[in-house]
Amino acid sequence: MKDKKRRSGKCHNCEQQLTEEQNFCPSCGQSNTDNNVTFWVLIKEFVDNYLGIDSKMAHSFLPFLLRPGKLTNRFQAGQIKHFIHPIRLYFVLSLLYFFVISYLLSGINFSSIDEENNKKFGGTTDLASLVEGDRFRQLSDSVKINLIPDSLRTNYNSISSFKVLYDSLQSNLDKDFLDELEIDVEGVKAPSKSDERFMEKAHRLARDKKVTDAAFMDSISSNFNGDGIMLFSGINKDHFNQQVRKVFENDEGFKGFVLGNLPFMMFILIPLFAGVLKLIYVRRKHLFIKHLVHALHVHAFAYFIYALGLLIMFKLFTPQVFPNMNHETWRGVLAAIMFVGVSTYVYISFLRTYEQGWFKTLFKFNIVGFIYVIFLQIFFYIEVFISFWYY
Protein backbone atom coordinates (compact mmCIF):
# COMPACT_ATOMS: atom_id res chain seq x y z
CA MET A 1 0.00 0.00 0.00
CA LYS A 2 1.23 3.45 -0.83
CA ASP A 3 1.94 5.91 1.94
CA LYS A 4 -0.25 8.85 0.96
CA LYS A 5 0.05 11.78 3.40
CA ARG A 6 -1.68 15.13 3.31
CA ARG A 7 0.71 17.48 5.17
CA SER A 8 -0.28 20.57 7.11
CA GLY A 9 1.72 23.71 7.94
CA LYS A 10 0.84 23.51 11.60
CA CYS A 11 -0.27 20.98 14.21
CA HIS A 12 -4.05 21.01 14.62
CA ASN A 13 -3.71 19.83 18.22
CA CYS A 14 -1.16 22.31 19.73
CA GLU A 15 -0.74 24.90 16.92
CA GLN A 16 3.00 24.11 16.62
CA GLN A 17 4.41 25.24 13.27
CA LEU A 18 5.42 22.27 11.07
CA THR A 19 7.07 21.60 7.75
CA GLU A 20 5.81 19.17 5.07
CA GLU A 21 8.75 16.88 5.80
CA GLN A 22 7.65 16.33 9.41
CA ASN A 23 5.46 13.23 9.89
CA PHE A 24 4.66 14.04 13.52
CA CYS A 25 4.46 17.13 15.69
CA PRO A 26 7.68 17.41 17.79
CA SER A 27 5.70 19.08 20.59
CA CYS A 28 2.70 16.76 21.15
CA GLY A 29 3.42 13.80 18.88
CA GLN A 30 0.24 14.02 16.79
CA SER A 31 0.44 12.81 13.17
CA ASN A 32 0.92 15.62 10.65
CA THR A 33 -2.15 14.97 8.49
CA ASP A 34 -4.64 17.42 7.05
CA ASN A 35 -8.12 15.87 6.89
CA ASN A 36 -9.88 18.95 5.49
CA VAL A 37 -10.07 17.78 1.89
CA THR A 38 -12.81 17.29 -0.69
CA PHE A 39 -14.69 14.03 -1.11
CA TRP A 40 -13.11 13.59 -4.56
CA VAL A 41 -9.63 13.66 -3.01
CA LEU A 42 -10.66 10.92 -0.57
CA ILE A 43 -12.00 8.75 -3.39
CA LYS A 44 -8.86 9.28 -5.47
CA GLU A 45 -6.60 8.38 -2.56
CA PHE A 46 -8.66 5.28 -1.78
CA VAL A 47 -8.40 4.10 -5.39
CA ASP A 48 -4.67 4.83 -5.51
CA ASN A 49 -3.89 3.26 -2.13
CA TYR A 50 -6.05 0.14 -2.21
CA LEU A 51 -6.55 -0.65 -5.89
CA GLY A 52 -3.39 0.77 -7.35
CA ILE A 53 -5.21 2.45 -10.25
CA ASP A 54 -2.70 5.18 -10.93
CA SER A 55 0.23 5.77 -13.26
CA LYS A 56 1.49 2.24 -12.56
CA MET A 57 -1.77 0.80 -13.88
CA ALA A 58 -1.56 2.96 -16.99
CA HIS A 59 2.08 1.97 -17.50
CA SER A 60 1.26 -1.73 -17.02
CA PHE A 61 -1.92 -2.07 -19.04
CA LEU A 62 -0.62 -2.11 -22.62
CA PRO A 63 2.17 -4.65 -21.99
CA PHE A 64 -0.30 -6.66 -19.90
CA LEU A 65 -2.79 -6.82 -22.78
CA LEU A 66 -0.47 -7.02 -25.78
CA ARG A 67 2.69 -8.74 -24.52
CA PRO A 68 1.81 -11.94 -22.64
CA GLY A 69 4.33 -12.92 -20.00
CA LYS A 70 6.15 -9.57 -19.95
CA LEU A 71 4.88 -8.45 -16.53
CA THR A 72 5.68 -11.86 -15.05
CA ASN A 73 9.24 -11.74 -16.37
CA ARG A 74 9.71 -8.13 -15.23
CA PHE A 75 8.51 -9.03 -11.74
CA GLN A 76 10.94 -11.95 -11.58
CA ALA A 77 13.76 -9.68 -12.74
CA GLY A 78 12.97 -7.25 -9.94
CA GLN A 79 11.87 -4.49 -12.33
CA ILE A 80 8.72 -3.55 -10.46
CA LYS A 81 9.02 0.21 -9.95
CA HIS A 82 6.85 1.22 -12.92
CA PHE A 83 4.43 -1.75 -12.93
CA ILE A 84 1.39 -2.55 -10.83
CA HIS A 85 1.75 -5.36 -8.31
CA PRO A 86 0.30 -8.68 -9.58
CA ILE A 87 -2.07 -9.06 -6.62
CA ARG A 88 -3.47 -5.55 -7.13
CA LEU A 89 -3.94 -6.18 -10.84
CA TYR A 90 -5.73 -9.43 -10.05
CA PHE A 91 -8.04 -7.83 -7.50
CA VAL A 92 -8.95 -4.89 -9.75
CA LEU A 93 -9.89 -7.08 -12.72
CA SER A 94 -11.56 -9.78 -10.62
CA LEU A 95 -13.66 -7.01 -9.06
CA LEU A 96 -14.68 -5.94 -12.58
CA TYR A 97 -15.45 -9.50 -13.67
CA PHE A 98 -17.58 -10.50 -10.70
CA PHE A 99 -19.40 -7.18 -10.80
CA VAL A 100 -20.34 -7.91 -14.43
CA ILE A 101 -21.46 -11.44 -13.51
CA SER A 102 -23.64 -10.15 -10.67
CA TYR A 103 -25.06 -7.43 -12.91
CA LEU A 104 -25.98 -9.84 -15.71
CA LEU A 105 -27.53 -12.38 -13.32
CA SER A 106 -29.45 -9.76 -11.34
CA GLY A 107 -32.75 -10.54 -13.13
CA ILE A 108 -32.47 -14.33 -12.97
CA ASN A 109 -34.09 -16.31 -10.16
CA PHE A 110 -36.10 -19.50 -9.69
CA SER A 111 -39.29 -17.77 -10.79
CA SER A 112 -37.79 -16.64 -14.10
CA ILE A 113 -36.53 -20.18 -14.69
CA ASP A 114 -40.03 -21.48 -13.98
CA GLU A 115 -41.46 -19.01 -16.49
CA GLU A 116 -38.87 -20.15 -19.06
CA ASN A 117 -39.98 -23.74 -18.59
CA ASN A 118 -43.62 -22.77 -19.18
CA LYS A 119 -43.07 -21.04 -22.49
CA LYS A 120 -44.40 -22.33 -25.80
CA PHE A 121 -42.79 -25.25 -27.57
CA GLY A 122 -41.13 -24.69 -30.92
CA GLY A 123 -39.84 -26.62 -33.93
CA THR A 124 -40.64 -30.24 -34.69
CA THR A 125 -40.40 -33.58 -32.92
CA ASP A 126 -40.89 -37.25 -33.74
CA LEU A 127 -43.96 -39.29 -32.91
CA ALA A 128 -42.29 -41.40 -30.23
CA SER A 129 -41.23 -38.30 -28.29
CA LEU A 130 -44.87 -37.29 -27.87
CA VAL A 131 -45.38 -40.57 -26.00
CA GLU A 132 -42.14 -41.01 -24.09
CA GLY A 133 -40.43 -37.60 -23.96
CA ASP A 134 -40.36 -35.71 -20.67
CA ARG A 135 -40.72 -32.47 -22.57
CA PHE A 136 -44.25 -33.34 -23.83
CA ARG A 137 -45.49 -35.43 -20.91
CA GLN A 138 -47.58 -32.58 -19.53
CA LEU A 139 -49.58 -32.14 -22.75
CA SER A 140 -53.11 -33.55 -22.72
CA ASP A 141 -54.11 -36.42 -25.00
CA SER A 142 -56.45 -34.20 -27.00
CA VAL A 143 -53.64 -31.72 -27.74
CA LYS A 144 -51.29 -34.51 -28.82
CA ILE A 145 -53.93 -36.09 -31.06
CA ASN A 146 -54.58 -32.78 -32.78
CA LEU A 147 -50.86 -32.55 -33.58
CA ILE A 148 -51.08 -35.69 -35.73
CA PRO A 149 -51.65 -34.86 -39.43
CA ASP A 150 -55.30 -35.20 -40.49
CA SER A 151 -54.38 -37.72 -43.17
CA LEU A 152 -53.10 -40.14 -40.51
CA ARG A 153 -55.88 -39.89 -37.94
CA THR A 154 -58.86 -39.92 -40.33
CA ASN A 155 -59.59 -43.58 -39.60
CA TYR A 156 -59.09 -43.19 -35.84
CA ASN A 157 -61.48 -40.35 -34.96
CA SER A 158 -63.15 -42.41 -32.26
CA ILE A 159 -59.91 -42.87 -30.31
CA SER A 160 -59.46 -40.41 -27.40
CA SER A 161 -56.24 -41.87 -25.91
CA PHE A 162 -53.03 -40.79 -27.58
CA LYS A 163 -51.24 -43.98 -26.48
CA VAL A 164 -53.94 -46.10 -28.13
CA LEU A 165 -53.69 -43.97 -31.28
CA TYR A 166 -49.91 -44.36 -31.29
CA ASP A 167 -50.17 -48.16 -30.93
CA SER A 168 -52.72 -48.28 -33.75
CA LEU A 169 -50.48 -46.27 -36.06
CA GLN A 170 -47.53 -48.53 -35.23
CA SER A 171 -49.48 -51.68 -36.07
CA ASN A 172 -50.88 -50.36 -39.38
CA LEU A 173 -48.10 -48.17 -40.80
CA ASP A 174 -44.53 -48.80 -41.87
CA LYS A 175 -41.99 -48.36 -39.02
CA ASP A 176 -39.53 -46.40 -41.15
CA PHE A 177 -42.30 -44.02 -42.18
CA LEU A 178 -43.25 -43.38 -38.55
CA ASP A 179 -39.61 -42.92 -37.51
CA GLU A 180 -39.10 -40.27 -40.18
CA LEU A 181 -42.42 -38.50 -39.52
CA GLU A 182 -41.92 -34.98 -38.12
CA ILE A 183 -44.65 -33.50 -35.91
CA ASP A 184 -44.94 -29.72 -35.94
CA VAL A 185 -45.18 -28.41 -32.34
CA GLU A 186 -44.50 -24.74 -33.16
CA GLY A 187 -46.59 -22.48 -30.92
CA VAL A 188 -48.00 -25.24 -28.72
CA LYS A 189 -48.22 -23.85 -25.19
CA ALA A 190 -46.90 -25.99 -22.36
CA PRO A 191 -49.47 -25.88 -19.56
CA SER A 192 -48.56 -25.80 -15.89
CA LYS A 193 -48.95 -29.07 -14.07
CA SER A 194 -51.56 -27.37 -11.92
CA ASP A 195 -53.22 -23.99 -11.68
CA GLU A 196 -50.28 -22.87 -9.56
CA ARG A 197 -46.78 -23.08 -10.96
CA PHE A 198 -44.25 -25.12 -9.05
CA MET A 199 -42.03 -22.18 -8.08
CA GLU A 200 -45.00 -20.11 -6.97
CA LYS A 201 -46.16 -23.00 -4.84
CA ALA A 202 -42.68 -23.60 -3.41
CA HIS A 203 -42.25 -19.91 -2.55
CA ARG A 204 -45.67 -19.75 -0.91
CA LEU A 205 -45.13 -22.87 1.20
CA ALA A 206 -41.55 -21.88 2.16
CA ARG A 207 -42.83 -18.58 3.54
CA ASP A 208 -45.79 -20.13 5.37
CA LYS A 209 -44.65 -20.49 8.98
CA LYS A 210 -47.45 -22.99 9.68
CA VAL A 211 -45.90 -25.51 7.29
CA THR A 212 -43.17 -27.66 8.84
CA ASP A 213 -39.89 -28.31 7.06
CA ALA A 214 -40.81 -31.98 6.58
CA ALA A 215 -44.21 -31.08 5.12
CA PHE A 216 -42.57 -28.56 2.80
CA MET A 217 -40.11 -31.17 1.51
CA ASP A 218 -42.95 -33.66 0.97
CA SER A 219 -44.84 -31.07 -1.08
CA ILE A 220 -41.96 -30.43 -3.48
CA SER A 221 -40.24 -33.83 -3.50
CA SER A 222 -42.40 -35.10 -6.37
CA ASN A 223 -40.59 -32.64 -8.67
CA PHE A 224 -37.11 -33.88 -7.77
CA ASN A 225 -35.11 -37.07 -7.78
CA GLY A 226 -34.85 -38.06 -4.12
CA ASP A 227 -31.53 -39.93 -4.41
CA GLY A 228 -29.54 -36.94 -3.14
CA ILE A 229 -31.81 -36.51 -0.12
CA MET A 230 -31.21 -40.13 0.89
CA LEU A 231 -27.56 -39.27 1.56
CA PHE A 232 -28.66 -37.32 4.63
CA SER A 233 -30.19 -38.74 7.82
CA GLY A 234 -31.05 -37.57 11.31
CA ILE A 235 -29.77 -34.11 12.19
CA ASN A 236 -28.16 -33.68 8.77
CA LYS A 237 -31.45 -34.42 7.02
CA ASP A 238 -33.26 -31.89 9.22
CA HIS A 239 -30.62 -29.29 8.39
CA PHE A 240 -30.84 -30.19 4.70
CA ASN A 241 -34.61 -29.66 4.79
CA GLN A 242 -34.16 -26.31 6.53
CA GLN A 243 -31.63 -25.14 3.96
CA VAL A 244 -33.78 -26.16 1.00
CA ARG A 245 -36.63 -24.19 2.51
CA LYS A 246 -34.40 -21.15 3.06
CA VAL A 247 -33.33 -21.25 -0.58
CA PHE A 248 -36.92 -21.24 -1.82
CA GLU A 249 -37.91 -18.66 0.76
CA ASN A 250 -35.31 -16.20 -0.54
CA ASP A 251 -33.75 -17.44 -3.77
CA GLU A 252 -32.41 -13.95 -4.59
CA GLY A 253 -30.49 -13.95 -1.32
CA PHE A 254 -29.11 -17.41 -1.97
CA LYS A 255 -27.99 -16.42 -5.47
CA GLY A 256 -26.22 -13.39 -4.00
CA PHE A 257 -24.60 -15.57 -1.33
CA VAL A 258 -23.24 -18.01 -3.94
CA LEU A 259 -21.97 -15.17 -6.14
CA GLY A 260 -20.41 -13.49 -3.13
CA ASN A 261 -18.38 -16.61 -2.37
CA LEU A 262 -17.18 -17.14 -5.95
CA PRO A 263 -14.31 -14.59 -5.79
CA PHE A 264 -12.95 -16.32 -2.68
CA MET A 265 -13.19 -19.70 -4.41
CA MET A 266 -11.33 -18.41 -7.46
CA PHE A 267 -8.64 -16.83 -5.28
CA ILE A 268 -8.07 -20.21 -3.58
CA LEU A 269 -7.62 -21.74 -7.03
CA ILE A 270 -4.71 -19.40 -7.84
CA PRO A 271 -2.12 -21.21 -5.66
CA LEU A 272 -3.50 -24.55 -6.86
CA PHE A 273 -3.00 -23.44 -10.46
CA ALA A 274 0.52 -22.32 -9.54
CA GLY A 275 1.10 -25.70 -7.90
CA VAL A 276 0.13 -27.48 -11.12
CA LEU A 277 2.60 -25.25 -13.00
CA LYS A 278 5.28 -26.09 -10.44
CA LEU A 279 4.62 -29.79 -10.96
CA ILE A 280 4.58 -29.59 -14.77
CA TYR A 281 7.77 -27.50 -14.86
CA VAL A 282 9.46 -29.26 -11.95
CA ARG A 283 12.69 -29.84 -13.92
CA ARG A 284 13.06 -26.11 -14.67
CA LYS A 285 13.81 -25.34 -10.99
CA HIS A 286 11.62 -22.22 -10.93
CA LEU A 287 10.60 -20.88 -7.54
CA PHE A 288 6.93 -21.19 -6.61
CA ILE A 289 6.56 -17.38 -6.55
CA LYS A 290 7.18 -17.24 -10.31
CA HIS A 291 4.32 -19.66 -10.98
CA LEU A 292 2.12 -17.75 -8.55
CA VAL A 293 2.75 -14.40 -10.26
CA HIS A 294 2.17 -15.99 -13.65
CA ALA A 295 -1.13 -17.47 -12.42
CA LEU A 296 -2.25 -14.05 -11.17
CA HIS A 297 -1.48 -12.41 -14.51
CA VAL A 298 -3.21 -14.96 -16.75
CA HIS A 299 -6.29 -15.03 -14.51
CA ALA A 300 -6.45 -11.24 -14.52
CA PHE A 301 -6.34 -11.21 -18.32
CA ALA A 302 -9.11 -13.82 -18.54
CA TYR A 303 -11.27 -11.78 -16.15
CA PHE A 304 -10.83 -8.64 -18.25
CA ILE A 305 -11.63 -10.28 -21.59
CA TYR A 306 -14.61 -12.29 -20.31
CA ALA A 307 -16.06 -9.28 -18.48
CA LEU A 308 -16.02 -7.17 -21.66
CA GLY A 309 -17.22 -10.07 -23.79
CA LEU A 310 -20.17 -10.90 -21.54
CA LEU A 311 -21.27 -7.28 -21.50
CA ILE A 312 -21.20 -7.19 -25.30
CA MET A 313 -23.01 -10.52 -25.62
CA PHE A 314 -25.90 -9.74 -23.30
CA LYS A 315 -26.15 -5.96 -23.37
CA LEU A 316 -25.16 -5.10 -26.95
CA PHE A 317 -26.21 -8.18 -28.92
CA THR A 318 -29.89 -7.72 -28.01
CA PRO A 319 -33.13 -7.26 -30.02
CA GLN A 320 -33.39 -3.70 -28.70
CA VAL A 321 -29.97 -2.69 -30.11
CA PHE A 322 -29.79 -4.94 -33.19
CA PRO A 323 -33.35 -6.06 -34.05
CA ASN A 324 -32.34 -7.88 -37.26
CA MET A 325 -29.36 -9.74 -35.84
CA ASN A 326 -29.27 -13.48 -35.20
CA HIS A 327 -28.35 -12.89 -31.59
CA GLU A 328 -27.70 -16.49 -30.51
CA THR A 329 -25.36 -17.09 -33.45
CA TRP A 330 -23.33 -13.94 -32.83
CA ARG A 331 -23.16 -14.64 -29.10
CA GLY A 332 -21.79 -18.07 -29.91
CA VAL A 333 -19.24 -16.57 -32.30
CA LEU A 334 -18.11 -14.03 -29.71
CA ALA A 335 -17.88 -16.73 -27.02
CA ALA A 336 -15.66 -18.79 -29.33
CA ILE A 337 -13.48 -15.76 -30.09
CA MET A 338 -13.08 -15.03 -26.38
CA PHE A 339 -12.11 -18.62 -25.58
CA VAL A 340 -9.61 -18.85 -28.44
CA GLY A 341 -8.20 -15.40 -27.61
CA VAL A 342 -7.69 -16.15 -23.92
CA SER A 343 -6.24 -19.60 -24.68
CA THR A 344 -3.80 -18.12 -27.21
CA TYR A 345 -2.74 -15.41 -24.77
CA VAL A 346 -2.07 -17.96 -22.02
CA TYR A 347 -0.15 -20.22 -24.43
CA ILE A 348 2.09 -17.35 -25.56
CA SER A 349 2.56 -16.39 -21.91
CA PHE A 350 3.74 -19.95 -21.21
CA LEU A 351 6.20 -19.70 -24.11
CA ARG A 352 7.74 -16.43 -22.93
CA THR A 353 7.71 -17.19 -19.22
CA TYR A 354 9.19 -20.69 -19.28
CA GLU A 355 11.19 -20.40 -22.52
CA GLN A 356 10.64 -23.87 -23.93
CA GLY A 357 9.86 -25.02 -27.48
CA TRP A 358 6.42 -24.47 -28.95
CA PHE A 359 5.49 -28.18 -29.11
CA LYS A 360 6.59 -29.00 -25.57
CA THR A 361 4.87 -25.85 -24.33
CA LEU A 362 1.67 -26.76 -26.20
CA PHE A 363 1.72 -30.23 -24.64
CA LYS A 364 2.20 -28.85 -21.13
CA PHE A 365 -0.35 -26.09 -21.75
CA ASN A 366 -3.02 -28.68 -22.56
CA ILE A 367 -2.17 -30.80 -19.52
CA VAL A 368 -2.39 -27.75 -17.24
CA GLY A 369 -5.68 -26.72 -18.86
CA PHE A 370 -7.19 -30.18 -18.44
CA ILE A 371 -6.23 -30.41 -14.76
CA TYR A 372 -7.40 -26.85 -14.12
CA VAL A 373 -10.84 -27.48 -15.65
CA ILE A 374 -11.26 -30.48 -13.34
CA PHE A 375 -10.25 -28.37 -10.33
CA LEU A 376 -12.62 -25.60 -11.47
CA GLN A 377 -15.61 -27.93 -11.64
CA ILE A 378 -14.85 -29.63 -8.33
CA PHE A 379 -14.35 -26.35 -6.50
CA PHE A 380 -17.48 -24.82 -8.02
CA TYR A 381 -19.64 -27.70 -6.82
CA ILE A 382 -18.00 -27.54 -3.39
CA GLU A 383 -18.56 -23.77 -3.25
CA VAL A 384 -22.25 -24.12 -4.14
CA PHE A 385 -22.72 -26.90 -1.59
CA ILE A 386 -20.93 -24.98 1.18
CA SER A 387 -22.95 -21.87 0.32
CA PHE A 388 -26.13 -23.95 0.48
CA TRP A 389 -25.17 -25.67 3.74
CA TYR A 390 -24.28 -22.44 5.58
CA TYR A 391 -26.75 -20.06 3.94
SULRA-V202135 format. One record per pair of residues at least 6 apart in sequence whose C-alpha atoms are under 7 Angstrom apart, sorted by sequence separation. I is the first residue (numbers start at 1). J is the second residue. D is the distance in whole Angstrom. If there is no record, write none. Layout:
i = [I	I]
j = [J	J]
d = [D	D]
//
This chain:
i = [10	11	24	25	47	48	74	130	159	205	10	11	18	24	25	63	64	247	351	9	10	23	24	9	23	318	9	22	206	278	317	351	9	16	205	350	8	7	278	11	14	277	145	274	142	144	202	274	313	347	141	11	141	271	274	273	59	60	8	59	60	217	7	8	270	7	8	56	57	270	6	7	56	57	214	5	6	56	213	213	309	52	131	213	306	305	148	52	147	51	147	206	302	51	206	207	206	203	202	203	2	1	298	1	139	126	138	127	126	138	126	127	125	126	124	125	124	125	124	123	124	123	124	122	123	121	122	121	122	121	120	121	120	121	120	121	119	120	119	118	118	118	280	114	111	110	276	273	265	258	258	257	254	110	109	109	243	243	102	90	94	97	86	90	93	97	100	87	94	86	90	93	97	86	89	93	96	76	72	72	68	68	69	73	68	69	69]
j = [16	17	30	31	53	54	80	136	165	211	17	18	25	31	32	70	71	254	358	17	18	31	32	18	32	327	19	32	216	288	327	361	20	27	216	361	20	20	291	25	28	291	162	291	160	162	220	292	331	365	161	32	162	292	295	295	82	83	32	83	84	241	32	33	295	33	34	82	83	296	33	34	83	84	241	33	34	84	241	242	338	84	163	245	338	338	183	88	183	88	184	245	342	92	248	249	249	248	248	249	49	49	346	50	190	179	191	181	181	193	182	183	182	183	182	183	183	184	184	184	185	185	186	185	186	185	186	186	187	187	187	188	188	189	189	190	189	190	190	190	191	192	364	199	199	199	368	372	383	384	387	387	391	251	251	252	388	389	259	296	300	303	293	297	300	304	307	296	303	296	300	303	307	297	300	304	307	290	293	294	345	348	349	353	349	352	353]
d = [5	6	5	6	6	6	7	6	6	7	4	7	7	4	6	7	6	6	7	6	5	6	5	5	5	6	6	7	7	6	6	6	7	7	6	7	7	5	7	6	7	6	6	5	7	7	7	5	5	6	6	7	5	6	6	7	7	5	6	6	6	7	6	6	6	5	5	5	7	7	5	6	5	6	7	6	5	5	6	6	7	7	7	7	7	7	7	6	7	6	7	5	6	6	6	6	5	6	6	6	5	6	6	6	7	7	7	7	6	7	5	7	6	6	6	5	5	7	5	6	5	6	7	6	5	6	4	6	6	6	6	5	5	6	4	7	6	6	6	6	7	7	7	6	6	7	7	7	7	6	6	7	7	7	7	6	7	6	7	6	7	5	6	7	6	7	6	7	6	6	5	6	5	6	7	6	7	7	6	6	6	6	4	6	5	6	6]
//
